[in-house]
């Protein structure tokens, strides 16, 4: 084991040759020593409730994206169509584009 004198290095501060002591090595006597580490890898465990929440959020976001794409395809399909021919669809698309607070 190195002596405490070997762990300290003197570094000059200014041209007046003052120095301070700076530790250059940390000892391994910490609570997280090698004995607390696992000897072999293992699979991380997930909570089933969190997995279910992740799946539900993914389904919600996928549904929103799908509805947006359906809206875009409807707008593209009826681009330039006469409003008189499709009044119900025109009203529905107009309501879908307005922000409701």
C-alpha positions in Angstrom: 0.0 0.0 0.0 1.4 3.4 -0.9 2.3 5.8 1.9 0.4 9.0 2.3 3.5 10.9 1.3 3.5 9.2 -2.1 -0.2 10.2 -2.7 0.4 13.9 -2.5 2.1 16.0 -5.1 3.3 19.5 -4.6 2.3 21.9 -7.4 3.7 25.4 -7.6 1.1 28.1 -7.6 2.9 31.3 -8.7 6.3 32.4 -9.5 6.9 33.0 -5.8 7.1 29.2 -5.5 4.2 28.7 -3.1 2.6 25.3 -3.3 -0.4 23.4 -2.2 -1.0 19.8 -1.6 -3.2 18.0 -4.2 -4.2 14.4 -3.7 -3.4 12.4 -6.8 -4.9 9.0 -5.9 -8.1 8.0 -4.2 -8.1 5.0 -2.0 -10.4 2.1 -2.7 -11.8 2.1 0.8 -15.3 3.3 -0.3 -18.6 1.6 0.4 -18.8 0.5 -3.2 -15.8 -1.7 -3.2 -15.4 -4.8 -5.4 -17.3 -7.0 -2.9 -20.6 -5.1 -3.6 -20.5 -5.6 -7.3 -22.2 -8.6 -8.9 -19.9 -11.3 -10.1 -21.9 -12.0 -13.3 -24.4 -10.1 -15.5 -28.1 -10.5 -15.0 -31.2 -9.1 -16.8 -32.7 -5.9 -15.5 -36.2 -6.3 -14.1 -39.1 -4.0 -15.2 -42.3 -3.3 -13.3 -45.3 -4.7 -15.2 -47.3 -1.6 -14.5 -44.7 0.6 -16.1 -44.6 -1.7 -19.1 -48.4 -1.5 -19.5 -48.2 2.3 -19.2 -45.5 2.4 -21.9 -47.7 0.3 -24.2 -50.8 2.5 -23.6 -48.8 5.7 -24.3 -47.4 4.1 -27.5 -50.9 3.1 -28.7 -52.2 6.6 -27.9 -49.4 8.3 -29.9 -49.8 5.9 -32.8 -53.5 6.6 -32.9 -52.9 10.3 -33.0 -50.5 10.0 -35.8 -52.8 7.7 -37.7 -55.7 10.1 -37.3 -53.5 13.0 -38.5 -52.6 11.0 -41.6 -56.2 10.1 -42.3 -57.1 13.8 -42.0 -54.3 14.7 -44.4 -55.4 12.1 -47.0 -59.0 13.4 -46.7 -57.9 16.9 -47.3 -55.8 15.8 -50.3 -58.7 13.7 -51.7 -61.2 16.5 -51.5 -58.8 19.3 -52.6 -60.7 21.6 -55.0 -64.1 19.8 -54.5 -67.2 21.9 -54.4 -68.5 22.6 -50.9 -72.1 22.3 -52.1 -71.5 18.6 -53.0 -70.1 17.6 -49.6 -71.5 20.0 -47.0 -71.3 17.5 -44.1 -67.7 16.6 -44.9 -66.7 20.2 -45.4 -68.2 21.1 -42.0 -66.4 18.2 -40.3 -63.1 19.1 -41.9 -63.6 22.8 -40.9 -64.3 21.8 -37.3 -61.3 19.5 -37.3 -59.0 22.3 -38.2 -60.3 24.8 -35.6 -58.8 24.9 -32.1 -61.4 24.3 -29.4 -60.5 25.5 -25.9 
